[in-house]
Amino acid sequence: MPIKHSTYSVIIVGSGIAGLYAAIKMSETLKLPDGILVMTKSQLSESNSRYAQGGIVGVMPENKADSVSLHVADTIKAGCGLCDFNVVKFISENSGHAIKDLMKYGVKFDRNEKDELNYTLEGAHSVRRILHVGGDATGYGIEKELVNKVKNDPVISSNITIYEETLAADLLVDSKNVCRGVIAYNEVSHEYEAVYAPITVLATGGTGQVYKYTTNPSVTTGDGLALAIRAGAKIKDMEFIQFHPTALSLKNDDSRFLISESVRGEGAKLVNQNGEYFMSSHPQKDLAPRDVVARAIYSQLSDGNDVFLDATGINIDKFKTRFPNIYKTCTDNGIDVSKDYIPVSPAAHYCMGGIKTEVNGKTSIENLYAIGEAGCTSLHGANRLASNSLLECVVTAYELVNTLAKMQLLPSKIIDEKIMNTIKQYTNDDESAEEYVDIEELTAELKKVMWDKVGIIRTEESLNKALRVVDEIENEFKNNCPDRSKFNSIQEYELRNMLYVAKCIINSALNRKESIGAHYRADFVKDDSTCSNSISQFEEVSDDTKITA
């Protein structure tokens, strides 16, 4: 049967902080005759952003201990010199504006007894510059206010249409490599829709669910990245997967609740079951870059030790106020943080790579943009500096809107044969074939091999083994779900997307024959001087350093 066709001025796929902030700014500042469509495969408020505990970087003029130059140096050091200097400086310079804009939308950042913004310290930062909401609920605090704006502000909401429980099944890219919209699949009605727009924005978040152990929610399956791969967009730095060092690790429980790095910023220390403090030899100790801490914990676990976070030195009243969600979760699991150690282990947390973009989200496909974790501006390099990600979401979304303000967003009239062929795949009269495969089982198998073979430490042998297993899973999936575009559920689309993402990570990790940042190859000797030399030029970065084209 023919599917529905609709037209918007902008399509935004994803409802995290990047997508919602972009939608709000567009609604406020752009003339959009056909309005904005925000599409989310779950509920509007469910996204990876919501679970961000750590905070958001704010290089604020009133914080005299900080400066753009210090933040740029910290970011590039953490990224082992693989960051784009111009991008880092631009985002840092705009952080103050981003924070003030969020406050304008109702975000209430934590303040001290003098009613001043409360700056905290996290790993690899040289000064206190991290802002939080509700102690350890920064992502939720920001997301809540943005959702409220989108739903309840009469001016903003009048320009925005929301599709919930709707997944983008494919991009509509024509023969001239121009994106004209998406194919949308609604899981409730099981209906498809061809949605056209002169601008499509992917704000679908990261890839954490590709791994067995992750701090990410279930929706984080790399959907936008997979769409871009299928469409032939350029992808960058997918070997760099950040494993957060400290996720709550409970026996017989695969879930991994994040124990924020800020807990170590307030004085908690990592110890093993013998009480041995194993981070003492690093200059930054427990606040070393995340890749360093994750490998140190991995080494302890590989030696048969258990690893704990000793937060007993933090005043319990301060802990309850500063980390209310962590305190509640620990208490609910029988852990008294005032006297008990918190069992922790690493978990997949953030993807530094993604769809290759400029700082405004522009991809290699015309009229297709990617912002937030789905995109790769090269801000993070080989290893993300803590709390830079939420800042990147806001600044790149803002720059996207500035870019669109200079364009005339006319309805697309060009629907060529390539796009028609894509649409036909979703308009045949046949019901989608009944599959004879256990999607849940195949997904679990994929996640396990990615954790075991493409995790914190990799080798060429482990990566090739993983690639063979992923190929086997893909073949079983295709053989039992005949070669088709139409599936029966979002879970099937998610598995399809995760297979694209997994192969991209593996092939990228095979291609980079060195150990740097979050990408650690045990079959290549790591020369720490390489990283040191690559960042030495950024030790003294002047605030008035010119940005070049």
C-alpha positions as CSV (number, residue, x, y, z in Angstrom):
1,M,0.0,0.0,0.0
2,P,1.2,3.6,-0.6
3,I,2.8,5.1,2.4
4,K,2.1,8.6,3.8
5,H,4.2,11.5,2.6
6,S,4.8,14.7,4.6
7,T,7.0,17.8,4.4
8,Y,8.8,19.8,7.1
9,S,11.4,22.6,7.0
10,V,13.7,20.6,9.3
11,I,13.8,17.0,10.5
12,I,15.6,16.4,13.8
13,V,16.2,12.7,14.6
14,G,16.8,12.4,18.4
15,S,15.5,14.1,21.5
16,G,18.6,14.6,23.7
17,I,20.0,17.9,24.7
18,A,21.6,18.5,21.2
19,G,18.3,17.8,19.3
20,L,16.0,19.7,21.7
21,Y,18.3,22.7,22.1
22,A,18.6,22.9,18.3
23,A,14.8,22.7,17.9
24,I,14.2,25.5,20.4
25,K,16.7,27.8,18.8
26,M,15.4,27.1,15.3
27,S,11.8,27.8,16.5
28,E,12.9,31.1,18.1
29,T,15.1,32.5,15.3
30,L,14.3,30.9,11.9
31,K,11.4,31.3,9.5
32,L,10.3,27.8,8.9
33,P,7.1,27.7,6.8
34,D,6.7,23.9,7.2
35,G,7.8,23.7,10.8
36,I,10.2,21.3,12.6
37,L,9.7,17.6,13.1
38,V,11.4,16.1,16.2
39,M,11.5,12.3,15.9
40,T,12.4,9.9,18.8
41,K,12.2,6.2,18.9
42,S,11.2,6.3,22.6
43,Q,9.6,9.1,24.6
44,L,10.6,12.7,24.2
45,S,12.5,12.8,27.5
46,E,14.3,9.4,27.1
47,S,17.9,9.9,25.8
48,N,21.5,9.4,26.8
49,S,21.7,13.1,27.8
50,R,19.2,12.4,30.6
51,Y,21.7,10.2,32.4
52,A,24.7,12.5,32.3
53,Q,25.7,12.9,35.9
54,G,29.1,14.6,35.7
55,G,28.3,18.1,34.5
56,I,29.0,20.6,31.8
57,V,32.1,22.6,31.3
58,G,31.7,26.4,31.8
59,V,34.7,28.7,31.2
60,M,33.1,31.6,32.9
61,P,34.7,35.1,33.2
62,E,33.8,35.4,36.9
63,N,35.9,32.2,37.6
64,K,39.3,33.9,37.8
65,A,41.2,30.7,38.3
66,D,40.1,29.5,34.8
67,S,40.7,30.6,31.2
68,V,40.1,29.5,27.7
69,S,43.8,28.7,27.4
70,L,43.7,26.4,30.4
71,H,40.6,24.6,29.1
72,V,42.0,24.2,25.6
73,A,45.3,22.8,27.0
74,D,43.4,20.3,29.3
75,T,41.2,19.2,26.4
76,I,44.1,18.6,24.0
77,K,46.2,16.8,26.6
78,A,43.3,14.4,27.4
79,G,42.8,13.9,23.7
80,C,46.5,13.1,23.2
81,G,46.9,15.8,20.7
82,L,44.4,14.4,18.2
83,C,41.9,17.2,18.8
84,D,41.2,19.9,16.3
85,F,42.7,23.0,17.9
86,N,40.3,25.5,16.2
87,V,37.3,23.5,17.2
88,V,38.5,23.2,20.8
89,K,39.1,26.9,21.1
90,F,35.8,27.8,19.5
91,I,33.8,25.6,21.8
92,S,35.7,26.7,24.9
93,E,35.2,30.4,23.9
94,N,31.5,29.9,23.6
95,S,31.0,27.9,26.8
96,G,30.0,31.0,28.8
97,H,27.4,31.9,26.3
98,A,26.0,28.3,26.3
99,I,25.7,28.3,30.1
100,K,23.9,31.6,30.2
101,D,21.6,30.6,27.4
102,L,20.7,27.4,29.3
103,M,20.0,29.4,32.4
104,K,17.7,31.6,30.3
105,Y,15.7,28.5,29.6
106,G,15.3,27.7,33.2
107,V,18.3,25.4,34.0
108,K,19.3,26.0,37.6
109,F,22.9,25.2,38.1
110,D,24.1,24.4,41.6
111,R,25.3,27.4,43.6
112,N,27.3,27.8,46.8
113,E,26.2,29.5,50.1
114,K,27.1,32.9,48.5
115,D,24.7,32.2,45.6
116,E,27.7,31.9,43.2
117,L,28.0,29.2,40.6
118,N,29.5,26.1,42.2
119,Y,32.5,24.9,40.2
120,T,33.7,21.3,40.8
121,L,36.8,19.3,39.7
122,E,36.9,16.2,37.5
123,G,39.5,14.0,36.0
124,A,42.3,15.7,33.9
125,H,40.9,19.2,34.5
126,S,43.6,21.6,35.9
127,V,41.0,23.8,37.7
128,R,37.5,23.7,39.0
129,R,35.2,24.6,36.1
130,I,32.4,21.9,36.0
131,L,28.9,23.0,36.6
132,H,26.2,20.6,37.9
133,V,22.4,20.5,38.3
134,G,21.0,18.7,41.3
135,G,24.4,17.5,42.4
136,D,24.6,14.5,40.1
137,A,21.7,15.0,37.8
138,T,23.0,17.5,35.3
139,G,21.8,15.8,32.1
140,Y,18.4,15.2,33.6
141,G,18.2,18.8,34.9
142,I,19.0,20.3,31.5
143,E,16.9,17.9,29.5
144,K,13.8,18.5,31.8
145,E,13.9,22.2,31.1
146,L,14.3,21.8,27.4
147,V,11.5,19.3,27.2
148,N,9.3,21.7,29.1
149,K,10.1,24.4,26.6
150,V,9.3,22.2,23.6
151,K,6.1,21.0,25.0
152,N,4.7,24.0,26.9
153,D,6.1,27.2,25.5
154,P,3.3,28.4,23.2
155,V,5.6,30.1,20.7
156,I,8.2,27.4,20.5
157,S,5.8,24.4,20.6
158,S,3.7,25.9,17.8
159,N,6.5,25.3,15.3
160,I,7.4,21.8,16.5
161,T,5.8,18.5,15.7
162,I,6.8,15.5,17.8
163,Y,6.9,11.9,16.7
164,E,7.4,9.5,19.6
165,E,8.1,5.8,19.3
166,T,9.2,6.5,15.7
167,L,12.5,5.4,14.3
168,A,14.3,6.7,11.2
169,A,14.7,3.6,9.1
170,D,16.6,5.2,6.2
171,L,17.8,8.5,4.9
172,L,16.5,9.7,1.6
173,V,19.7,10.6,-0.3
174,D,19.5,11.4,-4.0
175,S,21.9,10.6,-6.8
176,K,23.7,13.9,-6.3
177,N,24.5,13.1,-2.6
178,V,21.9,15.5,-1.2
179,C,19.7,14.4,1.7
180,R,16.1,15.0,1.1
181,G,14.6,13.5,4.3
182,V,14.0,10.2,6.0
183,I,11.8,7.1,6.0
184,A,10.1,7.0,9.4
185,Y,8.8,3.8,11.1
186,N,6.2,4.1,13.8
187,E,6.3,1.0,16.1
188,V,2.8,1.5,17.5
189,S,1.0,1.6,14.1
190,H,3.7,-0.4,12.2
191,E,3.4,2.2,9.5
192,Y,6.0,3.9,7.3
193,E,6.2,7.5,6.2
194,A,8.3,9.3,3.7
195,V,9.2,12.6,5.4
196,Y,10.8,15.3,3.2
197,A,12.8,18.3,4.4
198,P,15.5,20.5,3.0
199,I,17.5,19.9,6.2
200,T,17.9,16.7,8.2
201,V,19.7,16.6,11.6
202,L,20.9,13.5,13.2
203,A,21.1,13.9,17.0
204,T,20.7,10.3,18.0
205,G,23.4,10.0,20.6
206,G,26.1,7.3,21.0
207,T,26.8,3.6,20.6
208,G,27.1,2.3,24.2
209,Q,24.7,-0.6,23.8
210,V,27.0,-2.3,21.3
211,Y,28.9,-3.4,24.5
212,K,27.7,-5.9,27.1
213,Y,28.6,-3.5,29.9
214,T,27.6,0.2,29.5
215,T,26.5,3.2,31.4
216,N,24.2,4.1,28.5
217,P,20.4,3.6,28.4
218,S,18.9,0.9,26.2
219,V,18.1,3.5,23.4
220,T,21.8,4.1,22.7
221,T,22.3,1.8,19.7
222,G,24.1,4.0,17.2
223,D,21.1,4.6,15.0
224,G,22.2,7.9,13.4
225,L,25.7,6.6,12.8
226,A,24.3,3.5,11.1
227,L,22.0,5.6,8.9
228,A,25.0,7.7,7.9
229,I,27.1,4.7,7.1
230,R,24.3,3.2,5.0
231,A,24.1,6.5,3.1
232,G,27.9,6.7,2.5
233,A,28.7,9.6,4.8
234,K,32.3,10.0,6.0
235,I,32.9,8.5,9.4
236,K,35.8,9.4,11.7
237,D,37.7,8.0,14.8
238,M,35.4,5.1,15.6
239,E,38.2,3.2,17.3
240,F,38.1,5.7,20.2
241,I,35.5,4.3,22.6
242,Q,35.7,5.7,26.1
243,F,35.2,3.3,29.0
244,H,34.2,5.1,32.1
245,P,36.4,3.7,34.9
246,T,33.8,3.7,37.7
247,A,30.4,2.1,37.2
248,L,28.7,0.3,40.0
249,S,29.5,-3.4,39.7
250,L,27.2,-5.8,41.4
251,K,27.5,-9.6,41.2
252,N,24.9,-11.2,38.8
253,D,23.9,-7.9,37.4
254,D,25.1,-6.8,34.0
255,S,23.7,-3.2,34.4
256,R,26.2,-0.5,35.2
257,F,25.0,2.5,37.1
258,L,27.5,5.4,36.6
259,I,29.5,6.5,39.7
260,S,30.4,10.0,38.6
261,E,34.0,11.1,38.3
262,S,33.0,13.9,40.5
263,V,33.0,11.5,43.5
264,R,36.8,11.2,43.0
265,G,36.9,15.0,42.5
266,E,35.6,15.3,46.0
267,G,38.3,13.0,47.4
268,A,37.2,9.4,46.9
269,K,40.1,6.9,46.1
270,L,40.3,3.7,44.1
271,V,41.5,0.7,46.1
272,N,41.5,-3.1,45.7
273,Q,40.1,-5.7,48.2
274,N,43.4,-5.5,50.2
275,G,42.9,-1.7,50.6
276,E,45.9,-1.0,48.3
277,Y,45.7,2.4,46.7
278,F,46.9,1.7,43.1
279,M,46.6,5.1,41.4
280,S,49.2,6.7,43.7
281,S,52.0,6.5,41.1
282,H,50.3,8.7,38.5
283,P,50.8,12.5,38.7
284,Q,47.1,13.1,38.7
285,K,46.3,10.0,40.8
286,D,42.6,9.1,40.8
287,L,41.9,12.1,38.5
288,A,44.1,10.9,35.7
289,P,42.5,10.8,32.2
290,R,39.7,8.2,31.9
291,D,41.6,5.9,29.6
292,V,44.5,5.7,32.1
293,V,42.2,5.0,35.1
294,A,40.1,2.4,33.2
295,R,43.2,0.5,32.2
296,A,44.6,0.6,35.7
297,I,41.3,-0.9,37.0
298,Y,41.3,-3.4,34.1
299,S,44.8,-4.5,35.2
300,Q,43.6,-5.0,38.8
301,L,40.6,-7.1,37.7
302,S,42.8,-9.1,35.3
303,D,45.0,-10.0,38.2
304,G,42.0,-11.4,40.1
305,N,41.5,-8.4,42.3
306,D,38.2,-6.6,43.1
307,V,38.2,-2.8,42.8
308,F,36.3,-0.4,45.0
309,L,35.8,3.3,45.4
310,D,36.6,4.4,48.9
311,A,34.3,7.4,49.5
312,T,34.3,7.1,53.3
313,G,36.5,10.2,53.7
314,I,33.7,12.4,52.2
315,N,31.4,13.9,54.9
316,I,28.2,11.9,54.6
317,D,26.0,15.0,54.6
318,K,28.0,16.5,51.8
319,F,27.8,13.2,49.9
320,K,24.0,13.1,50.2
321,T,23.7,16.7,49.0
322,R,26.3,16.5,46.3
323,F,25.4,13.0,45.0
324,P,21.8,12.3,45.9
325,N,21.2,9.8,43.1
326,I,24.4,7.9,43.7
327,Y,23.7,7.8,47.4
328,K,20.2,6.5,46.8
329,T,21.4,3.8,44.4
330,C,24.1,2.6,46.7
331,T,21.7,2.6,49.7
332,D,19.1,0.6,47.7
333,N,21.8,-2.0,47.0
334,G,22.9,-2.3,50.6
335,I,26.0,-0.1,50.4
336,D,26.5,2.4,53.2
337,V,28.9,4.9,51.6
338,S,29.9,6.3,55.0
339,K,31.6,3.0,55.9
340,D,31.4,0.6,52.9
341,Y,33.5,0.6,49.8
342,I,31.6,0.9,46.5
343,P,32.4,-2.0,44.0
344,V,33.2,-0.6,40.6
345,S,34.5,-1.6,37.2
346,P,34.7,0.0,33.8
347,A,31.9,0.2,31.3
348,A,31.5,1.5,27.8
349,H,30.5,5.2,28.2
350,Y,31.1,7.5,25.2
351,C,32.1,7.4,21.6
352,M,34.7,10.0,20.6
353,G,34.2,9.2,16.9
354,G,31.2,9.4,14.8
355,I,29.9,11.0,11.6
356,K,32.6,13.4,10.4
357,T,31.3,17.0,10.8
358,E,32.3,20.6,11.0
359,V,31.7,22.5,14.2
360,N,28.2,23.4,12.9
361,G,27.3,19.7,12.3
362,K,27.7,19.7,8.5
363,T,28.5,16.3,7.2
364,S,29.9,15.0,3.8
365,I,26.3,14.6,2.5
366,E,24.7,17.9,1.5
367,N,21.8,19.1,3.7
368,L,22.6,16.4,6.3
369,Y,23.9,17.5,9.7
370,A,24.9,15.6,12.8
371,I,25.3,17.1,16.3
372,G,26.0,15.8,19.8
373,E,27.6,12.4,20.3
374,A,26.4,11.2,16.8
375,G,28.8,13.6,15.2
376,C,32.6,13.9,15.4
377,T,33.9,17.5,15.3
378,S,37.3,16.3,16.6
379,L,36.8,18.2,19.9
380,H,37.6,15.0,21.9
381,G,40.5,13.6,20.0
382,A,41.6,10.2,21.3
383,N,40.0,10.6,24.7
384,R,37.2,12.9,25.9
385,L,37.9,15.3,28.7
386,A,35.2,14.9,31.3
387,S,32.0,17.1,30.9
388,N,33.0,18.4,27.5
389,S,30.3,16.5,25.8
390,L,27.2,18.4,27.1
391,L,29.0,21.6,26.2
392,E,29.6,20.3,22.6
393,C,25.9,19.4,22.3
394,V,24.9,23.0,23.0
395,V,27.6,24.9,21.1
396,T,27.3,22.7,17.9
397,A,23.5,23.0,18.0
398,Y,23.8,26.8,18.3
399,E,26.2,26.9,15.3
400,L,23.9,24.7,13.3
401,V,21.1,27.3,13.8
402,N,23.4,30.1,12.9
403,T,24.3,28.3,9.6
404,L,20.7,27.6,8.7
405,A,19.8,31.3,9.4
406,K,21.9,32.2,6.3
407,M,20.1,29.7,4.1
408,Q,16.7,29.7,2.4
409,L,15.0,26.5,3.5
410,L,12.7,25.9,0.5
411,P,10.6,22.7,0.3
412,S,12.5,20.0,-1.7
413,K,11.0,19.4,-5.1
414,I,13.6,17.0,-6.4
415,I,12.7,13.4,-5.8
416,D,14.8,11.4,-8.2
417,E,14.9,7.7,-9.1
418,K,17.3,6.8,-6.3
419,I,15.0,8.2,-3.7
420,M,12.0,6.6,-5.3
421,N,13.7,3.2,-5.2
422,T,14.4,3.7,-1.5
423,I,10.7,4.5,-0.9
424,K,9.6,1.5,-2.9
425,Q,11.3,-0.8,-0.5
426,Y,8.9,0.4,2.2
427,T,5.7,0.4,0.0
428,N,5.5,-3.1,-1.3
429,D,2.2,-4.9,-0.5
430,D,3.9,-7.8,1.2
431,E,3.8,-8.0,5.0
432,S,7.3,-7.9,6.4
433,A,8.6,-11.5,6.5
434,E,8.3,-13.4,9.7
435,E,11.8,-14.0,11.1
436,Y,13.0,-17.3,12.5
437,V,15.7,-15.8,14.7
438,D,16.0,-14.8,18.3
439,I,16.8,-11.1,18.1
440,E,17.5,-10.8,21.8
441,E,20.0,-13.7,21.6
442,L,21.8,-12.4,18.6
443,T,22.0,-8.9,20.3
444,A,23.5,-10.4,23.5
445,E,26.0,-12.4,21.4
446,L,27.1,-9.2,19.6
447,K,27.4,-7.2,22.8
448,K,29.5,-10.0,24.5
449,V,32.0,-10.3,21.6
450,M,32.4,-6.6,21.5
451,W,33.2,-6.4,25.2
452,D,35.5,-9.5,25.2
453,K,37.4,-8.7,22.0
454,V,37.0,-5.0,21.2
455,G,37.1,-3.6,24.7
456,I,39.6,-1.7,26.9
457,I,42.6,-3.6,25.5
458,R,42.7,-5.0,21.9
459,T,45.0,-6.9,19.7
460,E,44.9,-7.7,16.0
461,E,44.0,-11.3,16.8
462,S,41.1,-10.3,19.1
463,L,39.8,-7.8,16.6
464,N,39.9,-10.3,13.8
465,K,38.1,-12.9,15.9
466,A,35.4,-10.3,16.8
467,L,35.0,-9.4,13.1
468,R,34.4,-13.1,12.2
469,V,31.8,-13.4,15.0
470,V,30.1,-10.2,13.9
471,D,30.0,-11.5,10.3
472,E,28.4,-14.8,11.5
473,I,25.8,-12.9,13.5
474,E,25.1,-10.7,10.5
475,N,24.7,-13.7,8.2
476,E,22.4,-15.4,10.6
477,F,20.3,-12.3,10.9
478,K,20.1,-11.8,7.1
479,N,19.5,-15.5,6.4
480,N,16.6,-15.7,8.8
481,C,15.3,-12.2,8.1
482,P,15.3,-12.2,4.3
483,D,17.0,-9.4,2.6
484,R,14.6,-6.6,3.1
485,S,14.3,-3.1,4.5
486,K,11.0,-3.6,6.4
487,F,11.3,-5.1,9.8
488,N,8.7,-6.1,12.4
489,S,10.1,-4.0,15.3
490,I,12.4,-1.3,16.5
491,Q,14.5,-4.0,18.1
492,E,15.3,-5.5,14.7
493,Y,16.3,-2.1,13.3
494,E,18.5,-1.6,16.4
495,L,20.3,-4.9,15.8
496,R,20.8,-4.0,12.1
497,N,22.2,-0.6,13.2
498,M,24.4,-2.1,15.9
499,L,26.0,-4.5,13.4
500,Y,26.9,-1.6,11.2
501,V,28.4,0.2,14.2
502,A,30.3,-2.8,15.5
503,K,32.0,-3.5,12.2
504,C,32.9,0.2,11.9
505,I,34.5,0.2,15.4
506,I,36.4,-3.1,14.7
507,N,37.7,-2.0,11.3
508,S,38.8,1.4,12.6
509,A,40.6,-0.3,15.5
510,L,42.4,-2.6,13.1
511,N,43.5,0.3,10.9
512,R,45.1,2.3,13.8
513,K,48.2,0.3,14.5
514,E,49.2,2.2,17.7
515,S,48.1,2.7,21.2
516,I,46.9,6.2,21.9
517,G,44.2,7.5,24.2
518,A,41.2,5.2,24.6
519,H,42.5,3.0,21.8
520,Y,44.9,0.6,23.4
521,R,46.6,-2.1,21.2
522,A,48.5,-4.6,23.4
523,D,50.3,-5.8,20.2
524,F,51.9,-2.4,19.7
525,V,54.3,-0.9,22.2
526,K,52.9,2.2,23.7
527,D,55.4,5.0,23.6
528,D,54.2,7.6,26.1
529,S,56.6,10.2,24.7
530,T,54.6,10.2,21.4
531,C,51.6,11.6,23.3
532,S,53.7,13.9,25.3
533,N,55.5,15.4,22.3
534,S,52.2,15.8,20.4
535,I,50.7,18.0,23.1
536,S,53.8,19.9,24.3
537,Q,52.9,22.8,21.9
538,F,49.7,23.4,23.8
539,E,51.3,23.8,27.2
540,E,51.1,27.6,26.9
541,V,48.1,28.5,24.8
542,S,47.4,32.2,24.6
543,D,43.8,33.3,24.9
544,D,44.2,35.5,21.9
545,T,45.6,32.8,19.6
546,K,44.0,33.3,16.2
547,I,41.6,30.8,14.8
548,T,42.6,29.9,11.3
549,A,40.3,28.6,8.5
